[in-house]
């Protein structure tokens, strides 16, 4: 059974992400693991004149407190007891939020990580700044970030912004596992510069390559022409009534990486108003395809 990991900081901005993650787990018949990463206090964190046990169990008390808080959080948002849902909860002690999430994902072979955008504490950096990069770079699975003002939890249309690398094929193949339970459309969108100018024959060759490796009928390739990839993709997203955008994050920012796509990824991550599914290219080479 697949497992989806949802990480929360208890903020209001993370509430919709929990609903989103739960709906995905329900549709995909996957287990949902809800976690919170905390750094437990030391004896010097709270000096008190009140008499205390000679050897207080600070770590055990913190774990108990956060597990109870996680249960209450899930019950308040999902309107049901955790025990009646296919949910597990786990409070994790780690000085690093990212390391705590990654270690759990690696240990349990997590299928997908889901979290909210722009929380009020450590997780607020997940979509802005170095924390997001570290999570996407090190996670063994795709990372889905949900804006706090999204209104839908159903997935009907997914846009995959492609640069036609071999890694794209592996990521799209993985994406079909998310799309299929929703019977969602996948629209592979490539934004070509006017200089690149991909013709009809080239498009047919690309479609043939996609069909060779990807077994999913509700899939279509679109090629758009623009010098402003971000604005074109943003407008296309709105016009297509898409529910999320999926993109490949390349491991290298060196000379061999395509600047046009790399710039688009950075701007989409900073935009923060669209559910964004990020794939790390190192996991999705063509050799991963079955």
SULZIJO-V10736 format. One record per pair of residues at least 24 apart in sequence whose ideal C-beta (glycine too) atoms are under 6 Angstrom apart, sorted by the first residue. I is the first residue (numbers start at 0). J is the second residue. D is the distance in whole Angstrom. If there is no record, write none. Layout:
I&J&D, I&J&D
This chain:
0&30&6, 1&29&4, 1&110&4, 2&30&5, 2&32&6, 2&107&6, 2&109&5, 2&110&6, 3&29&5, 3&31&5, 3&111&5, 4&32&5, 4&104&6, 4&109&5, 4&112&5, 5&33&5, 5&113&5, 6&34&5, 6&100&5, 6&114&5, 7&35&6, 8&118&4, 8&120&5, 8&122&4, 9&72&6, 10&118&4, 10&119&4, 12&115&5, 12&117&6, 12&118&5, 12&147&4, 13&115&4, 13&118&5, 14&76&5, 15&145&6, 15&147&6, 15&149&6, 16&113&6, 16&114&6, 16&115&4, 16&145&4, 17&76&5, 18&152&5, 19&145&5, 19&152&5, 20&113&4, 21&77&6, 22&152&4, 26&180&4, 26&181&6, 27&180&5, 30&85&6, 31&86&5, 32&87&5, 33&69&6, 33&73&6, 33&88&5, 34&89&5, 34&91&6, 35&65&6, 35&69&6, 35&90&5, 36&91&5, 36&93&5, 36&96&5, 36&99&4, 37&65&6, 38&94&5, 39&92&5, 62&90&5, 65&90&3, 66&90&5, 96&121&5, 97&130&6, 97&133&5, 97&134&5, 101&137&5, 104&138&6, 104&139&6, 105&139&6, 109&140&5, 110&140&6, 111&140&6, 111&141&5, 112&138&6, 112&142&5, 113&143&5, 114&144&6, 115&145&5, 116&144&5, 116&146&5, 116&271&5, 126&271&5, 135&248&5, 135&277&5, 135&279&6, 141&276&6, 141&278&5, 142&277&5, 143&276&5, 144&275&5, 145&274&5, 146&272&6, 149&274&6, 151&242&6, 154&181&4, 154&183&5, 154&242&5, 155&183&6, 155&242&6, 156&184&5, 156&239&6, 156&241&4, 156&242&6, 157&183&5, 157&185&5, 157&243&6, 157&245&6, 158&186&5, 158&188&5, 158&241&5, 158&244&5, 159&187&5, 159&245&5, 160&188&6, 160&246&5, 161&187&5, 161&189&5, 162&257&6, 162&260&4, 165&284&6, 165&285&4, 166&247&6, 166&280&4, 166&283&5, 166&284&6, 167&247&6, 168&212&5, 168&285&5, 169&283&3, 169&284&6, 169&287&4, 169&288&6, 170&247&5, 170&278&4, 170&283&4, 171&213&6, 172&213&6, 172&288&5, 174&245&6, 175&215&4, 184&217&5, 185&218&5, 186&219&6, 186&221&6, 187&220&5, 188&221&5, 189&222&5, 190&223&5, 190&225&6, 190&228&4, 190&231&5, 191&222&6, 191&224&5, 193&224&6, 197&222&5, 212&288&5, 228&263&4, 229&263&6, 229&266&4, 243&274&4, 243&276&6, 244&273&5, 244&275&6, 245&276&4, 247&278&5, 247&280&5, 248&277&5, 248&279&6, 249&280&5, 250&280&5, 250&281&5
